[in-house]
Amino acid sequence: MNTDFTPDPVPTAVLVLASGEAFYGIGIGAEGRAVGEVCFNTAMTGYQEILTDPSYAAQIVTFTFPHIGNTGTTEEDEEATTDAARIAARGAIFRASVTPASSWRSETELGDWLSARGIIGLSGIDTRALTAHIRDHGMPNGVIAHAPDGQFDIVALAEQARSWNGLVGADLARDMAADGPFDWRQARWQWPDGHRDADGTRKVVLIDYGVKRNILRNLISAGLAVTVVPGTTSAKAILALNPDGVVLSNGPGDPAATGDYAIPVIRDLIAADMPILGICLGHQMLALALGAKTVKMEQGHHGANHPVMDHTTDKVEIVSMNHGFAVDQASLPDTVEETHVSLFDGSNCGIRLKGKPVFSVQHHPEASPGPQDSVYLFDRFADAVKAA
């Protein structure tokens, strides 16, 4: 008879929701505790790109794909452009234990990478149950905690989650953006040389609300020269740079809160007949500037398998998404045309201003991670810039 017996490991990490529910598991990465909004991401690849996407600021990311860590981490897959954005996500939750890296590109094991970033990880919980909870009840506030001794005050952690203000009304873009202007020259990754610098023929200014590197890289690969400015930059200062077009970047938080200072700038740029491309948060704030409204979503859209209909081409694209707010379709004025819709729930995923080269999408055409069905939008914007 087999007498070997391995007891279950003592839990060293826990996720406690504002409702008081607790999910115990094994800690990895940084020790301590962090409060945030708990969401789930359905992508099967690209965990490093997800955790370095500044749009995940103040969120705890649950990965529905069970096996995470096998490709390790590498600086080439970094998406953040600022020090603050490098630690935007507050926690990461996994079904299985993080597996050792097995990739020629890996530079650091995921666990070590999480520790260096100050990001708390939790593995070994029933992520299907947590995902179902979010699906049924919306994205809750929660606290993720990691303590090697396994000692947790669940009541205190639940109270911390309940007392957190959440994302509604939160301007997080200001903290994620660059402190000052800088030029970007790095293009998309290509085998075998990786990322190479390139010079564009037309200059665009990207307003940084928490931009991902691959948005910048795709603009370069589309033949544009890119200057990045902070999200608080005035329209006068932007126009003084003599751009041929403007990009409104992705970013975290409530678009209405960031819009307090961003909307007047966007309106002035539209009035100056500037070609404009908005992505994710930039899409939402362009809609606000044009007179529409935004709403908080229950579950949000986070993943790399979202079907979107592009009414300008009558094609369905599989895209990457990461947003917890959406443009209210019913609030779109007559001057705005809806160009893209989600085939999951029918929500708005794209608009354009009639009669002007001003358009935006809710999803991420640069993907990273995800399919590149929508990468043509960068060429569409470059063509609009050149035509203007």
N, C-alpha and C positions, 0 to 999 in steps of 0.2 A: 504494500500500500504506500502511496506517495504521501509522505508526511511533511513535505516542504510547504511552507505557508508564508506568503509575503503580505503583510498587512497593508491596507490602504495608507498612502502617505498622509501625514497630518496637513490639513489645508494651511497654506501660507499666504493666501490672497483671497479677496472677497469683493464682489460687486453688490452694493446695497442700494436699492431703489428708494425713491421718496415714499413709496407705499409701504416700505418696511421689508419687502422681499429681499432675500439674500441668496447669492449664488457663490458657493465656496469652490476654490480650486487651488492650483499651484501657481505661486508668483514667479515672475521672470522680469528681468529688467530692473528698473529703479525701485527702490523701497520708498514707503511713505503712503500718502493718499492724495487723491485729486478728485475734484467735483466737475461734472460736465453733463451734457446731454448725451444719452445713450442711443446710438443708431446702429444699423447693420448695413454691411456692404456685401453684395452678392458676386463680386468679381472673383474669378478663379486664379488670377495671376496679378502681380504688381503690388504686393503688400507694401513695399518700400515707397513706391510712388504715392500710394494712398496715404500713408502715415506722414509723408512730407508735403502733402497738398495743404497749403495754407487755409483752404476753405473748411478744413476740419478743426479749426481753432475752437477750443472749449468743448470738444466732443470726445466721447469714448466710443471707439469703433469696434463693433463686433463683426468678425469675419465668418460668413456662413460657410465658406469653403473650409473643410476640416484640417487640411495639412498645410501648415504655414512654416516657412523658414528654410526650405530645401535649396533655395537659390542664394541664401545669404544676403548680404548687402554690398553695395558698391557706390562710390561717390558719383559715378556716371548716371545713376538712376535717381539722384536727388532732384526734387521738384521745387523746394523752397529757395528763395533768393535773398532772404534776410535771416539774421540770427534768431529773431523772435519767431519767424515762420518755421524754423527748423524744429521747434518744439511745440507746434501748434496743437496737434492732437494730444489729449491728456491721458489717454489710456488705450490699450489694445486687448481684445478678448479673443481667445482661440479655443477650438474644440479639443484638439489633440495637443500633446506636448510639442513644443517647437523642435523641429527636426534639425540635425546638423546640416550645414551647407554642403551642397554637392554641385558646384558650378565653377567653371574656369574663370568666371568674371568676379566671383565673390572676394571681397576684401576683409569683411568682418562678419562674425556670426550675429544673427538677429538679436539674441539675448544680450550680447555685449553692446551692440548698437543701441538697443533700447536703454540700457544702463547709462551709456555715454550721453544720450539725449535727455535723460531724466523722465522717460516715459514708462509708466507702470504697465506691466503685462500680466494677464490672468489666463491660465490654460486649464483644461480639464473640466469645463462646465458644459452643460447641455445647451449649446448655442441654438439648437432648434427651438427649445422651449423659450429662450429669451427672445428669439426672432418672432415667434408666434405672439409673445406678449406685446412686443412693439407693434406688430401688425394689428392686433386687436385693440390696443389701448393708446397707441401713439408713442412717440419718443419721450421717455421719462427722464427726469433728472436723476442722477445717480452718483455715487461715490465709489471709486475703485481704490482698494487699499492693499498694500503688500507689506507683510511683516514676517520675518523668518520664524519668530516664535509662535505664530498663529494666533495671537491674542488680539481680538477685535471687540470694540464696543459698538455693537450693531445698532443700538438705540441712538447713540450719538451720531453715527454715520448716517442713519436715516434722517435725522433732524438736520444735518448739514445739507443733505440732498434737498430736503423740503424748503430750506431757507434760501437756497441759491436762486438768484433772479431769473436764470434761464437766458435764452437767446432772443426772445421778443424784446425789442427796444434796445438791443445791444449793438453798439458800433464797435465791431472788432477789427474792421478793415484798417483803421488808423494804426493799430499796433502791429499789423502784419506787413505794412508797406515799407518801402525804402525811405530812408531819412532824407535823401537828396537825389538829384537826377544823376543818371549814369547811362552810358551807351552800351548796347548789347550787340555782339557780333557772331556768337556761336550758332551754328546751323544744326539741323537734325542729325541724329546719329546715323552713320552709314558704315556698312562693312567695307573694308576692314579697318578703316581709319578712325572710327568713332566720331566724335564731334569736331568739326573743323570750322574755322572762322570764314566769314564771307562778307562781301560789301554789297549793299543794296543800291539801287538807282534812285529810289524815291524814299523820302524820309517820313516816318510816322512817329508820333508820340504815343506811348502807352501809359495810361493813367493807372497807377499801381494801387489796387485795393487788396493785394495778396496774390500776386500773379504766380503762375506755375512756369517753370523754366521752358517747358515744351511749347507753350504758347509763344514765347519769345523766339524759340528756335524755328518754329514753323513760319513765323513772319519773316525771319531771315531767309529761310529756304524758298519763300515765295518771291524773293527778290527785293525785299524792302530793307531799309536802314532804320534801326529802332533806337529811340531814346526813351528811357523810362523815367517818369516823374512821380513823386508822391501823390497819393489820392487827394491831398488837401491843396494841391497846386491850383492857382486861379486860372481862369480862361485867358486872361490878359497875358500871363506868363507863358502859357502853352502856345498861344498864337504868336508870341514874340520869338519862338523857336522856328517859325516859318514851316510848320509841318505840311505835308501833302495829305495827311489823314490822321485819325485818332482812333486808338483802341481803348475800350473800357474793359479792364481785366476782371477775372474771377476774384472771389474773396469770401470771407466768412461773415456771419452775423446777419442782422436784420437790415434789408436794403432801405427801409424807410428811415432807420436811424442814421445810416451812412449818407443817405440822401439829403439830410439837413444841410450839408455843405457841398455835396456832389451834384445835386440836381441843378442848382443855378449855373454851375460851370458847364454841365452838359447842354443846357438850354442855350447858353451863349455860343457854344461850339456849333450847335445845329444852326443857329441864326447866322453864323459865319460861313455857311454852306460847306462845312467840312465833312468829307466822307468819314463815317463812323462805323466801327464794328464793336459790338458788345458781346461778352461771353459770361454766362452764368450770373454772378452778381452784377456784372456790367449790363447784362440783358435786362435784369430786373430794374436797375436804376435808369436805364434808357426808357423803359416803359413808364416809370414814374415821371420822368422829365417830359414825356409826351402826353401826360394826363391820365394814365391808368393807375391802378392800385395793385398792391401785392398782398398775399395772404400767407399765413403759416400753415404748412402741411402737417398732416398727422404722422405719417411715416417718412416722408421725404422720398427722394430718389437717390440711391447710392449704389452704383454698380456699373458693370461694363456690358450689359446685355439688354439694354432698353431699346425697343423698337419705336422709331419716330417717323412720321410721315412728313416729307418735304413737299408741300403743295406747289412749290416753284418748279419742281422736276417730276412730280407724281411718282416719286420713288420712296420706298421704305428703307431706312438706314438703321443699323444696329449701332448704338452710340454709348458713350460713357457719360454718366451723370453723377453729380454730387451736389444736391441742394435740398434745403429744408423749407424754403420759401418759394412761392410761385406767383406768376403774374395772373391776376384775376381777369379771365377772358371777357367777362361781361362788362368790365370797366374800360376796355379798349375803345378809344375815340374813333370817329369815322375817318380820321386822317391816317390811321394805322391799319395795316393789313396783317392778319395772322398768317405766317408762312409755314410754321411747323407745329405739330401736335403729337403728344404721346399716345401711342397705341395701347399702352397699359391702362391709363385712366382718363385719356382725353384732355389732359391739362395742356396749357400753352407751353410751347417749346421754341417759338421763334416769331419775330415781328419785323416789319420794315415800314419806314415812313414813306408814304406815297409821294412820288415826285422828287425824292432826294436819295442820294446814295448812303442811306442810314439804315442799318439793319443789325439784328442781334439774334443769338440763339441761347436757349437755356442749357443745352448740353455742352460737352467739351469736344470741339472738333479736333483738338490735338490729342485726345484720348489720354494715353499714358497714365494708367494702363487702359487697354481696351482696343476695339476695332477702329480702323481709320476710314470708315465710310464717309465721314463728314470733313475730311481734311481739305476737300475742294473749296471749302468756305474761305480759307486763307487766300487761295488764288482768286476767288470771286472778289474779295476785298481788295487785293492787289490790283485787279483789273479796274475796279471802281476808282482807286487812287490814281492810277495812270490816266484814266479817262477824264478825271476832274482836272 
